[in-house]
Amino acid sequence: MEKGGSPQAINRKIELTWLLTPSLANLGFAVRTSVAAILSLFIAIWLQLGSPQWAPLTVWVVATASRGESLSKARWRLIGTGIGCFMGVGLMACFPQQSGLFFISLAFWIGLCCGSATFFNGYRRYGLLVVGFTSAIVATGAIENPDNVFDVAISRGTYIVLGNVCEAVMAALFLNNISQKARVRLLEKLSGLTNDIETYILTEGFYKTDLEDETRFLQKVVASDTRIEFDALEMGPAARRAPDHARAVLAHLLTVLVSARGGEGQKKLERNIEVIRSHIQAIEVPRTQDHFTFKARPPRHLAEALQNGIRAAIGIIGAWLLWEVTAWSSGPAFVSFVALIYGLLATRDVPVLASSGFFQGAVWCTVVAGLYVFLIIPSVTAPEYLTVLLMIPMIIGGLAARTPFLVNHAFSFNMFLPVLIGPSNSGRYDEISFLNGTSAFLGAVLFVWITFGVVLPFRADQRLKRRTFQMERSLRALGISKPRLSVEQWLASNANSMVRLIETSQNVPHKVLLDYIDRHMQIMVLGMWITELWAIATTKQTPQPIRNRLRVVLRSWSRTGDTDLTKAAFVLRNLERTSQVSEELLTALRGLSKAPVRKLNP
């Protein structure tokens, strides 16, 4: 045997590194969140609450490594819980004796929530998902006794508030001086990314840009953009205009990348870099009279929203019909779990892949819960002992949650372990109750996994084609009227959408994916030039004859897009002989006239 062991042994060693030699940051997250979950469970038991297991579930749902993420998630979860409890009570009040109308209405509502969550971004989408599955949990929890629906809503709300408070308290104790650290982290991230792109574009030569390198930088820019909201929350009132300046930095970095691809001169690229440096300086040394704002419009994905909404609605109706046909005693719990899991997974980029790992984690959760229910809990004489014993699997689950290839596994394991164990003051699960609850849980996870793969299944190639068509249509529409978005906003919106496509297209052949990326980059360059032409054509300082010629180019663009660029070439030749033309205008026209002509599909 070769020195160092076989490749299989090395892989196994790497796979267990997350557990055997975790980093201090990962261990701190696991311990902090486990303590918060145990604390919420202990308080719920001490307060004699009827279902204390829902409190630690909430802790694991809102827990993130970043304090800003936790604050945003907890805020939207509280809002979503309030609305969800109200809707759950309303649905049960409207249809207390009509199960068919009740479940059809519930399915429509869950579908609307899941679809709307897909349409929006950030943790606002999470708030919409919470509205959906809280409504289902409250409404189905009162099926056997509709008169108790208000009590169920109050109890579920109490558990969620308790879990949020415990997580927030533990995070505040573990994470000190987060405001200053957040500002330093944001500055380091922006400065580092700016230096990397400047070195790549201006030092190595912007005419030799590489598609894969461009994609890598775009992914970094978009990833940084998603973190700005959380950094701002951590900075608190001291943030002031830092989020707006940070978004402007990232948008101008996109402009530099796209301008370099389009062949812009080095002087203009350097001017953009100077603007970026000024925004970074404004974050580092805030000014009291700073009124700068920068709004970016996130991309909206209507087709994906409709698919997720329809899929969730069909899933809820299917779960109800399965319960009706089988007369399963755990049917209400099964439907509740289905709605909850749809809410947790619906907005994942590739739900069917996420549900696969989710199911595997659910199986491990069931095994560990079974060991506790049958072997450990009968030997425990006080809740304090139980909470200490629960620390072991929770810390392991917390470490797994910080490991990329185990995230989905840990997601289900951490949240549902206390639910399946079901600790309470009045006793413990008997074997029949545990098996019924576990079968409802595993059945729901498997049911959702199957529906994700069968009902409107995800196809990466179809999403690429659909999104490319949408971008081409919006690109042509730029010629109809003056765009409402600036160049930076146009680029930020399209870059966000493109990066999302890349991350969900792992199964697409690499060469095919690169072709789509190249086309999307070309669309961003063309859109930048068209937007600049509109800015020049609507500026009063531009002579009227030049404005008229630009209108001709823009009208032609609205009809043909980049399938016929003869008008741009003709106007370019005409204006090159005019002394009053700016270099920016000539650069945009040269870019349009020299762009590869896209042939229409027959």
SELO-100289 format. One line per field, with one value per residue (C-alpha): residue number from 1; residue in one letter; x, y, z. Coordinates in Angstrom, 1 decimal. Each point is the difference from the previous one (the first is absolute). Layout:
REM residues N
resi = NUM ...
resn = A ...
xx = X ...
yy = Y ...
zz = Z ...
This chain:
REM residues 602
resi = 1 2 3 4 5 6 7 8 9 10 11 12 13 14 15 16 17 18 19 20 21 22 23 24 25 26 27 28 29 30 31 32 33 34 35 36 37 38 39 40 41 42 43 44 45 46 47 48 49 50 51 52 53 54 55 56 57 58 59 60 61 62 63 64 65 66 67 68 69 70 71 72 73 74 75 76 77 78 79 80 81 82 83 84 85 86 87 88 89 90 91 92 93 94 95 96 97 98 99 100 101 102 103 104 105 106 107 108 109 110 111 112 113 114 115 116 117 118 119 120 121 122 123 124 125 126 127 128 129 130 131 132 133 134 135 136 137 138 139 140 141 142 143 144 145 146 147 148 149 150 151 152 153 154 155 156 157 158 159 160 161 162 163 164 165 166 167 168 169 170 171 172 173 174 175 176 177 178 179 180 181 182 183 184 185 186 187 188 189 190 191 192 193 194 195 196 197 198 199 200 201 202 203 204 205 206 207 208 209 210 211 212 213 214 215 216 217 218 219 220 221 222 223 224 225 226 227 228 229 230 231 232 233 234 235 236 237 238 239 240 241 242 243 244 245 246 247 248 249 250 251 252 253 254 255 256 257 258 259 260 261 262 263 264 265 266 267 268 269 270 271 272 273 274 275 276 277 278 279 280 281 282 283 284 285 286 287 288 289 290 291 292 293 294 295 296 297 298 299 300 301 302 303 304 305 306 307 308 309 310 311 312 313 314 315 316 317 318 319 320 321 322 323 324 325 326 327 328 329 330 331 332 333 334 335 336 337 338 339 340 341 342 343 344 345 346 347 348 349 350 351 352 353 354 355 356 357 358 359 360 361 362 363 364 365 366 367 368 369 370 371 372 373 374 375 376 377 378 379 380 381 382 383 384 385 386 387 388 389 390 391 392 393 394 395 396 397 398 399 400 401 402 403 404 405 406 407 408 409 410 411 412 413 414 415 416 417 418 419 420 421 422 423 424 425 426 427 428 429 430 431 432 433 434 435 436 437 438 439 440 441 442 443 444 445 446 447 448 449 450 451 452 453 454 455 456 457 458 459 460 461 462 463 464 465 466 467 468 469 470 471 472 473 474 475 476 477 478 479 480 481 482 483 484 485 486 487 488 489 490 491 492 493 494 495 496 497 498 499 500 501 502 503 504 505 506 507 508 509 510 511 512 513 514 515 516 517 518 519 520 521 522 523 524 525 526 527 528 529 530 531 532 533 534 535 536 537 538 539 540 541 542 543 544 545 546 547 548 549 550 551 552 553 554 555 556 557 558 559 560 561 562 563 564 565 566 567 568 569 570 571 572 573 574 575 576 577 578 579 580 581 582 583 584 585 586 587 588 589 590 591 592 593 594 595 596 597 598 599 600 601 602
resn = M E K G G S P Q A I N R K I E L T W L L T P S L A N L G F A V R T S V A A I L S L F I A I W L Q L G S P Q W A P L T V W V V A T A S R G E S L S K A R W R L I G T G I G C F M G V G L M A C F P Q Q S G L F F I S L A F W I G L C C G S A T F F N G Y R R Y G L L V V G F T S A I V A T G A I E N P D N V F D V A I S R G T Y I V L G N V C E A V M A A L F L N N I S Q K A R V R L L E K L S G L T N D I E T Y I L T E G F Y K T D L E D E T R F L Q K V V A S D T R I E F D A L E M G P A A R R A P D H A R A V L A H L L T V L V S A R G G E G Q K K L E R N I E V I R S H I Q A I E V P R T Q D H F T F K A R P P R H L A E A L Q N G I R A A I G I I G A W L L W E V T A W S S G P A F V S F V A L I Y G L L A T R D V P V L A S S G F F Q G A V W C T V V A G L Y V F L I I P S V T A P E Y L T V L L M I P M I I G G L A A R T P F L V N H A F S F N M F L P V L I G P S N S G R Y D E I S F L N G T S A F L G A V L F V W I T F G V V L P F R A D Q R L K R R T F Q M E R S L R A L G I S K P R L S V E Q W L A S N A N S M V R L I E T S Q N V P H K V L L D Y I D R H M Q I M V L G M W I T E L W A I A T T K Q T P Q P I R N R L R V V L R S W S R T G D T D L T K A A F V L R N L E R T S Q V S E E L L T A L R G L S K A P V R K L N P
xx = 0.0 1.2 1.0 -2.9 -2.7 -2.5 -2.1 -3.1 1.6 1.1 -3.5 -1.5 2.4 -0.9 -3.7 0.4 2.2 -3.1 -0.7 3.5 1.9 -2.6 1.0 -0.5 -2.6 -2.0 0.3 -1.1 -3.1 -0.9 0.4 -1.7 -3.0 -0.3 0.0 -2.7 -2.1 0.4 -0.8 -3.2 -1.0 0.7 -1.9 -3.0 -0.1 0.4 -2.9 -2.1 -0.7 -1.8 2.4 3.4 1.8 -1.0 2.2 3.4 -1.3 -0.3 3.5 1.5 -2.1 1.2 3.5 2.8 3.7 -0.6 -1.7 -1.5 -1.5 -1.6 -1.5 -1.5 -1.3 -1.4 -1.8 -1.7 -0.8 -1.8 -2.0 -0.8 -1.0 -2.5 -1.6 0.1 -1.8 -2.7 -0.5 0.0 -2.8 -1.8 0.1 -1.4 -2.7 -1.1 -0.2 -0.4 -2.0 0.8 3.3 0.1 -0.4 2.4 2.8 -0.5 0.2 3.0 1.7 -0.7 1.4 3.1 0.6 -0.4 2.5 2.6 -0.4 0.3 3.0 1.7 -0.8 1.6 3.5 1.9 -1.6 -3.3 -0.5 0.6 -2.7 -2.5 0.9 -0.5 -3.5 -0.8 1.1 -1.1 -3.5 0.1 1.4 -2.6 -2.9 0.8 0.9 -3.6 -1.7 -1.1 -1.3 -0.7 -1.1 3.6 1.5 0.7 1.8 2.1 0.9 1.0 2.1 1.9 0.6 1.4 2.4 1.4 0.4 1.8 2.3 0.9 0.7 2.3 1.9 0.4 1.2 2.6 1.3 0.3 2.0 2.4 0.3 1.5 0.7 -1.8 -0.7 3.7 0.9 -2.7 1.3 3.5 -1.1 -2.0 2.9 2.5 -2.3 -0.7 3.7 1.2 -2.4 0.8 3.7 -0.4 -2.1 2.2 3.1 -1.7 -1.4 2.6 3.2 -0.4 -1.7 -3.7 0.0 1.0 -2.9 -0.9 -3.7 0.6 1.9 -2.8 -2.5 2.0 0.1 -3.7 -0.8 2.1 -1.7 -3.5 0.9 1.2 -3.2 -2.2 2.0 -0.4 -3.4 1.4 3.1 -2.3 -2.1 3.1 1.3 -3.4 -0.6 3.7 -0.4 -1.6 0.6 2.5 -2.3 -0.7 3.7 0.7 -2.6 1.4 3.5 -1.1 -2.1 3.0 2.2 -2.5 0.3 3.8 -0.2 -2.6 1.7 3.2 -1.6 -1.5 3.4 -0.4 3.1 2.3 -0.8 -3.7 0.8 2.3 -2.7 -2.4 2.6 0.4 -3.8 0.2 2.8 -2.0 -3.0 2.3 1.4 -3.6 -0.6 3.3 -0.5 -3.8 -1.2 -2.9 -1.6 0.4 -3.3 1.2 -2.4 0.4 -2.9 0.4 -2.9 0.3 -0.9 -3.5 -0.6 -3.7 0.2 1.8 -2.5 -2.9 1.6 0.7 -3.5 -1.7 2.2 -0.6 -3.8 -0.1 2.1 -2.3 -3.1 1.8 0.9 -3.6 -1.3 2.4 -1.2 -3.7 0.5 2.0 -1.8 3.5 -0.2 3.1 -1.3 -0.2 3.6 1.0 -1.7 1.6 3.5 -0.6 -0.9 3.0 2.5 -1.4 0.6 3.5 1.1 -2.2 2.4 3.1 1.7 -0.3 -2.7 0.2 3.7 -0.6 -2.8 2.3 2.4 -2.9 -1.4 3.3 0.3 -3.6 1.0 2.9 -2.3 -2.4 2.7 1.4 -3.4 -0.9 3.0 -1.0 -3.6 0.5 3.3 0.9 -3.2 -1.3 3.1 -0.1 -1.6 0.2 -0.2 3.5 1.5 -1.8 1.1 3.6 -0.2 -1.6 3.1 2.0 -2.1 -0.7 3.6 0.7 -2.9 1.3 3.4 -1.7 -2.0 3.3 1.2 -1.0 -0.7 -2.1 -2.1 -3.2 0.5 0.6 -3.0 -2.5 2.0 0.4 -3.6 -1.9 2.0 -1.8 -3.3 0.3 1.3 -3.0 1.1 -2.8 -1.0 -2.9 2.0 1.8 -0.8 -1.2 1.2 -3.2 -0.1 3.7 -0.4 -3.1 1.7 3.2 -1.8 -2.0 3.3 1.9 -3.0 -0.3 3.7 -0.2 -3.3 1.5 3.2 -2.1 -2.2 3.0 1.3 -3.4 -2.1 1.5 3.5 3.0 1.9 3.2 0.2 -3.5 0.6 3.1 -2.0 -2.9 2.2 2.0 -3.2 -1.2 3.3 0.0 -3.6 0.8 3.2 -2.1 -2.5 2.7 -0.3 -3.7 0.3 2.6 0.9 -1.1 3.1 3.5 2.8 1.2 -3.5 -0.5 3.3 -0.7 -3.4 1.3 3.1 -2.1 -2.2 3.0 1.8 -3.1 -0.2 3.6 -0.5 -3.0 1.5 2.6 -1.4 0.2 3.1 2.7 0.4 -3.7 -0.1 2.9 -1.8 -3.0 2.2 1.7 -3.3 -1.2 3.2 -0.5 -3.6 1.4 2.5 -2.6 -2.5 2.7 0.6 -3.7 -0.6 3.0 -1.4 -3.4 1.8 1.8 -3.1 -2.1 2.6 -0.6 3.7 0.0 -0.7 -3.3 1.3 2.0 -3.0 -2.1 2.6 0.1 -3.8 0.3 2.4 -2.2 -3.2 1.8 1.2 -3.5 -1.0 3.0 2.1 3.5 -1.2 0.6 2.6 0.3 -1.7 2.6 2.9 -1.5 -0.5 3.5 1.6 -2.1 0.9 3.7 0.3 -1.7 2.2 -2.7 -0.3 1.2 2.3 -2.5 -2.6 2.5 1.1 -3.6 -0.8 3.2 -0.9 -3.4 1.2 2.8 -2.0 -0.6 -3.3 -2.4 -1.9 -3.7 -1.0 -2.0
yy = 0.0 3.4 2.4 2.1 -2.6 -0.8 2.8 -1.5 0.2 3.6 1.0 -1.6 2.0 3.2 -0.7 -0.4 3.1 2.1 -2.2 -1.0 3.2 2.9 3.6 2.2 2.0 -3.1 -1.4 3.3 0.1 -3.6 0.6 3.4 -1.2 -3.3 1.9 2.4 -3.0 -1.8 3.3 0.5 -3.6 0.2 3.3 -1.4 -3.1 2.2 2.2 -3.2 0.7 -2.8 -0.6 1.3 -1.7 2.8 2.5 -1.6 -0.6 3.7 0.6 -2.3 1.6 3.6 -0.9 1.1 0.7 3.7 2.1 2.2 -3.0 -1.2 3.4 0.2 -3.5 0.3 3.3 -1.5 -3.2 2.0 2.0 -3.2 -1.8 2.7 0.1 -3.8 -0.5 2.5 -1.8 -3.4 1.1 1.6 -3.1 -2.2 2.5 0.2 -3.8 -1.8 -2.8 0.0 -1.9 0.1 3.8 0.4 -1.9 1.5 3.4 -1.0 -1.3 3.2 2.1 -2.2 0.2 3.8 0.3 -2.3 1.7 3.5 -1.0 -1.2 3.3 2.2 -0.1 0.0 -1.1 1.7 -3.2 -1.9 2.1 -1.0 -3.7 0.3 1.5 -3.1 -2.8 1.7 0.3 -3.8 -0.9 2.0 -1.0 -3.8 0.0 0.9 -2.5 -2.4 2.8 3.2 1.9 -0.1 1.7 3.3 -1.8 -1.9 3.3 1.7 -3.0 -0.2 3.7 -0.3 -2.7 2.0 3.2 -2.1 -1.6 3.4 1.6 -2.9 0.1 3.8 -0.1 -2.7 1.8 3.3 -1.7 -1.8 2.8 3.1 3.4 -1.2 3.6 0.9 -3.5 0.1 3.3 -1.3 -3.2 1.9 2.3 -2.9 -1.8 2.9 1.1 -3.5 -0.5 3.4 -0.7 -3.4 1.3 3.0 -2.2 -2.4 2.7 2.7 -1.8 -3.3 1.7 0.5 -1.2 -3.5 -0.7 -3.6 -1.2 -2.2 2.7 2.5 -2.5 -0.5 3.7 0.4 -2.7 1.8 3.3 -1.5 -2.0 3.2 1.8 -2.5 0.6 3.8 -0.2 -2.1 2.1 3.1 -1.7 -0.8 3.6 1.3 3.7 0.6 -1.4 3.2 0.0 -2.8 -2.5 2.4 0.7 -3.7 -0.8 2.8 -1.5 -3.4 1.5 2.0 -3.1 -1.7 3.0 -0.3 -3.7 0.4 3.2 -1.9 -2.8 2.6 1.6 3.2 2.2 -0.2 3.6 -0.7 -3.2 2.0 2.6 -2.7 -1.4 3.6 0.1 -3.4 1.3 3.0 -2.1 -2.3 3.2 1.1 -3.3 0.2 3.7 0.6 3.6 1.4 1.7 -2.9 -0.5 -2.4 -2.7 -2.9 -2.3 -3.3 -1.9 -3.7 -2.3 -1.5 -3.6 -0.3 -3.5 -1.5 1.7 -1.5 -3.5 0.1 1.2 -2.6 -2.8 0.9 0.3 -3.4 -1.5 1.2 -1.3 -3.3 -0.4 0.7 -2.6 -2.5 0.6 -0.2 -3.3 -1.7 1.5 0.1 1.0 2.2 1.6 3.6 -0.3 -1.3 3.0 2.4 -1.4 0.1 3.7 0.7 -1.8 1.7 3.3 -0.9 -1.3 1.8 2.9 -2.1 0.5 -3.8 -1.3 -3.6 -0.1 1.7 -2.4 -3.0 1.1 1.1 -3.5 -1.6 2.4 -0.9 -3.7 0.7 2.2 -2.9 -2.4 2.3 1.0 -3.7 -0.6 2.8 -0.9 -3.7 -0.1 3.4 1.8 -3.0 0.3 3.8 1.3 3.8 2.3 1.4 -3.4 -0.3 3.5 -0.9 -3.3 1.7 2.2 -2.8 -0.6 3.7 1.0 -2.6 1.3 3.6 -1.0 -1.7 3.1 1.9 -2.7 0.8 -3.6 -0.7 3.2 -1.6 -3.1 2.2 2.2 -2.8 -1.7 3.1 1.3 -3.2 -1.9 1.6 -0.3 -3.7 -0.5 2.0 0.8 1.2 0.4 -2.4 -3.1 -1.4 -1.5 -3.6 -2.2 0.4 3.8 0.2 -2.3 1.8 3.4 -1.3 -1.6 3.2 2.0 -2.4 -0.5 3.8 0.4 -2.9 1.4 3.5 -1.5 -2.0 2.9 2.3 -2.6 -0.8 3.2 2.6 -1.4 2.3 0.0 2.1 0.1 1.3 2.7 1.1 0.3 1.7 2.6 0.7 0.7 2.3 1.9 0.3 1.3 2.6 1.0 0.8 1.9 2.4 1.7 0.9 2.6 1.4 -2.7 0.6 -1.7 1.5 -2.0 -1.2 -1.1 -1.8 -1.9 -0.8 -1.5 -2.2 -1.1 -1.2 -2.0 -1.4 -1.2 -1.7 -1.9 -1.1 -1.3 -2.1 -1.4 -2.5 -2.8 2.0 -0.8 2.5 1.0 0.7 1.9 2.2 0.8 1.2 2.0 1.6 1.0 1.4 2.1 1.2 1.1 1.9 1.8 0.9 1.1 2.3 1.6 0.5 1.6 2.3 1.0 0.9 2.1 1.9 0.3 1.5 2.5 3.6 0.6 -2.4 1.8 -0.7 -1.6 -2.5 -0.7 -0.7 -2.5 -1.8 -0.3 -1.7 -2.5 -0.6 -0.5 -2.5 -1.8 -0.3 -1.8 -2.3 -0.1 -1.3 -2.0 3.1 2.6 1.8 3.2 0.3 -0.5 2.6 2.7 -0.8 0.8 3.1 1.3 -0.8 2.9 2.4 1.9 0.4 -3.7 -1.3 -2.9 -1.9 0.2 -1.2 -2.9 -1.1 0.2 -1.9 -2.7 -0.4 0.0 -2.5 -2.4 -3.5 0.0 -2.5 -2.0 -0.7 -3.6 -1.4
zz = 0.0 -0.8 2.7 1.2 -0.5 -2.8 -1.6 1.7 3.4 -0.6 -1.2 3.2 2.1 -1.8 0.4 3.8 0.5 0.7 3.1 1.2 -0.5 -0.3 -0.2 3.0 -1.9 -0.9 3.5 1.5 -2.3 1.0 3.7 0.0 -1.9 1.9 3.3 -1.3 -1.2 3.4 1.9 -2.0 0.6 3.7 0.4 -1.9 2.3 3.0 -1.1 -0.4 -3.7 -1.8 -2.9 1.1 -2.9 -2.4 1.8 -0.9 -3.5 -0.4 1.3 -2.6 -2.8 0.8 1.0 -2.4 0.4 -0.6 2.5 -2.7 -1.7 3.2 0.7 -3.5 0.2 3.4 -0.9 -3.0 1.8 2.7 -2.6 -2.0 3.2 0.9 -3.4 -0.3 3.4 -1.1 -3.4 1.7 2.4 -3.0 -2.1 2.7 0.9 -3.6 -0.6 3.4 -1.4 -3.7 -0.3 -3.9 -0.1 2.9 -1.6 -3.4 1.5 2.1 -3.1 -2.0 2.9 0.4 -3.7 0.0 2.9 -1.6 -3.4 1.4 2.1 -3.2 -1.7 2.7 1.4 3.3 3.2 -1.1 -1.9 3.2 1.7 -2.7 0.5 3.7 -0.7 -2.0 2.2 3.2 -1.4 -0.8 3.4 1.9 -2.2 -0.2 3.7 0.8 -2.4 2.7 2.1 -2.0 3.1 1.2 -3.0 1.8 2.8 -2.6 -1.7 3.3 1.1 -3.3 0.1 3.5 -0.9 -2.9 2.0 2.7 -2.5 -1.6 3.3 1.2 -3.3 0.2 3.6 -0.6 -3.2 1.9 2.7 -2.4 -2.6 1.5 -1.7 -3.1 -1.3 -0.5 -1.1 -2.7 -1.4 -0.1 -1.7 -2.6 -0.7 -0.3 -2.4 -2.2 -0.1 -0.7 -2.8 -1.5 0.1 -1.6 -2.9 -0.5 -0.2 -2.4 -2.3 0.0 0.7 -1.8 -3.0 -0.4 -3.6 1.2 2.4 0.4 0.2 3.0 1.9 -0.8 1.3 3.2 0.7 -0.8 2.6 2.6 -0.7 0.2 3.2 1.6 -1.0 1.9 3.1 0.1 1.7 2.8 0.5 0.3 2.6 2.1 -0.3 1.3 -0.1 -0.6 -3.5 -1.3 -3.8 0.0 -1.7 -2.9 -0.5 0.2 -2.7 -2.1 0.3 -1.2 -2.8 -1.3 0.3 -2.4 -2.3 0.0 -0.9 -2.7 -1.4 -0.3 -1.9 -2.3 -0.7 1.9 0.2 3.0 1.1 0.5 1.9 2.3 0.5 1.2 2.4 1.4 0.6 1.7 2.3 0.9 1.1 2.1 1.6 0.8 1.9 1.9 1.1 0.1 -0.5 2.0 -3.0 -2.4 -1.9 -2.7 -1.0 -2.4 -0.7 -1.9 -1.5 0.7 -2.9 0.1 -1.2 -0.7 -1.7 3.0 2.3 -1.8 -0.1 3.7 0.9 -2.2 1.3 3.6 -0.5 -1.8 2.8 2.8 -1.9 -0.6 3.7 1.0 -2.5 1.3 3.5 -1.2 -1.8 2.7 3.1 1.6 3.6 -0.4 -3.1 1.5 1.1 -3.5 -1.7 2.5 -0.7 -3.7 0.1 2.3 -2.2 -3.1 1.7 1.0 -3.5 -2.5 -0.6 -0.3 -3.4 -0.7 2.3 -1.0 0.9 3.3 0.8 -0.6 2.7 2.1 -0.1 1.0 2.9 1.0 0.1 2.3 2.1 0.4 1.0 2.7 1.2 0.3 2.2 2.3 0.2 0.7 1.9 1.5 1.0 2.1 2.1 0.4 3.2 -0.5 -3.0 0.9 -0.8 -3.3 -1.1 0.7 -1.9 -3.0 -0.3 -1.6 -3.2 -0.2 -0.1 -2.6 -2.0 0.4 -1.4 -3.0 -0.6 -0.6 -2.5 -3.6 -1.1 3.1 0.2 -1.2 2.2 3.1 -0.9 0.7 2.7 2.2 -0.3 0.4 2.6 3.0 -1.9 -0.4 3.6 1.2 3.6 2.3 3.6 -0.1 -1.0 -3.0 -3.3 0.0 -2.8 -2.1 0.3 -1.0 -3.0 -1.2 0.3 -1.6 -2.9 -0.6 -0.1 -2.2 -2.2 -0.5 -0.8 -2.6 -1.4 -0.5 -1.6 -2.5 -0.9 -0.6 -2.5 -1.6 0.1 -2.4 0.5 0.0 -3.3 -0.1 -3.8 -0.3 2.6 -1.9 -3.2 1.6 1.9 -3.2 -1.9 2.7 0.1 -3.8 0.1 2.7 -2.0 -3.1 2.1 1.1 -3.4 0.4 2.7 2.4 2.5 3.6 1.2 -0.1 -1.6 3.4 1.0 -3.3 0.4 3.7 -0.8 -2.9 1.9 2.9 -2.3 -1.9 3.1 1.2 -3.3 0.3 3.5 -1.1 -3.2 1.4 -2.1 -3.3 -2.1 0.7 -3.6 -0.4 3.3 -1.2 -3.2 2.0 2.3 -3.0 -1.5 3.3 0.3 -3.5 0.9 3.0 -2.2 -2.7 2.7 1.4 -3.3 -0.8 3.4 -0.6 -3.4 1.7 2.5 -2.7 -2.2 2.8 1.2 -1.0 -0.5 -2.9 -3.4 -1.5 -3.2 2.0 2.2 -3.1 -1.4 3.3 0.0 -3.3 1.5 3.0 -2.1 -2.2 3.1 1.4 -3.2 -0.7 3.1 -0.7 -3.1 -2.2 1.0 -3.4 1.4 2.8 -2.5 -2.4 2.7 1.4 -3.4 -0.2 3.4 -0.2 -2.3 2.5 2.5 2.6 0.9 3.3 0.3 2.2 -2.9 -2.6 2.3 0.5 -3.8 -0.8 2.5 -1.5 -3.6 0.7 2.2 -1.4 -1.8 1.5 -2.5 0.7 0.5 -2.9
